[in-house]
Amino acid sequence: MQHLNADTVHALLDYPSLVEALRVAHHDGSMPEARVQVLSDRSNEANKFVTLVAWASGDVIAVKLVGVFPDNPSLPVPEPSVQGLVTLISGKTGAPLMTCDGAALTFRKTAADSALAVDLLARKDAKVLLVLGAGGLAPHVIEAHTSVRPSISRVMIWNRNPQKATDLAARLKHLPIDISAVDNLNDALAQADIVSSVTMATEPLVNGALLKSGCHVDLIGAYMPEMREADDDVARRAGRIFVDTRSGCEGSGEVAEPLARGLITREQIVADLFDLCQGRHAGRSGNGEITMFKNVGGGHLDLFTARHLLARADVIG
């Protein structure tokens, strides 16, 4: 059994191959059996420890143990806010096959998950990407989304702390795209063809009334019922919601609140990535439609990603 550190995970999980692996997994397979448990620190509710298990019958089992500690970057000795471990196990014999850095796999998996949705739902001629948030996931989202939409020529980064947005834009200047930090979120929302929100917001940041016709809204950060990145107008203007998986999607405030207040019905959650990749739903209905995608995540995506990682390691090794 081999262990793959963070640098190796990032090197092997390039976005073109990972997005394609996720597309094939959703096209050719079905939803693995999956379980998730989220524990909170009684002394600090913001700190979470998440256990995800997924089993693709006759294939592999993936187990992820991950801690989400938002204050870690501000510690006297800074640490990443997301840390953990992923284990891949044979679904035929129960033998361990691989362990790897959980934070690196999570970053790559999460960005590729949303990038697959961008490829399936965003306009083919999208030129302007707006990213809300400048944490550890943000640069991965930029790399992943631009890999599936080479038409993107401008990236704007907004963050509550403007300096963090400026610093991230400077770190990404090596990319052959116009990347800049922006201070005025409302102006940026009105310009964006793709809005990707990667924050820990509990109050909406994406003002749906400002979105331009044809915009694709990619919501990644709100993974708990009390969290919210987009306001009601996003769901209202979109009229329907796409998700990566229906399993657990109501655990996010992006879906739970509009459902609870009758702004949307369950029937308006029209497709997940299995539906889209297998052709059961056509996705975007026209260039003027605003599409709303909620990245829910889940152990099945860790399984798909870890399986691809093992295959890449075996080929290269």
C-alpha angles and dihedrals in degrees: 000000000000133000118215116204125214096268091052093047091052092046095050098041100066110172101241092056095039095049089049091049090053090048091052092045091054093043099046103030144046135237111293118225104270141182131186132189125187120196124190128209107247091215094048117022091193090069113085135182114201129194118193125183126182130176125194101197113247092003125062143328121219124199121187125189111187136168122208109199109166095191095056096098090059096052117117085254101033119227131183114273091228120050134156151109136267123204124194116204132185111260089205102052107008091241116148111247106178145348124204143173106288098205094053092048091047093052092049095043094047095048093045091048091058092040090057088053090048089053091049099040114020123089112272090231097050109150108170124058121189118195120194110205133036102213130118095293097049098080090049091053090051093049094045097046095047089050091062096035107043086169088078107108101165132045123190122194122200126183135169086240102054093199091062090054090049092049093049092049089052092051090053097049089108089072115095092240135091102259122178142156117246130203101194108069095183093054090048093050090055091055102043126106090187124028115194117184118199104169143118091236121156093184122054118269101174109079105206094199089066098052117116122235112279096020120153114217116204113191115192111150109061103085098151131061093247093053123089133173101169129050127231092267091067092060091038094053094042091049092199137043132226120202135183089233133003089214106102096352091130089063089077122082089226089070104020098057098047089047093048093051095043095246088128135013128222088254088065090065086086108172147001129204092274089056093046097044093045093049097245089126127033095215117208112039097201145341092270097054120109107223122204120200124184115203101211098167123200145178093278089066091050087051093050091047096045091048090053090046092054091049091051092048092050093050095046095038 
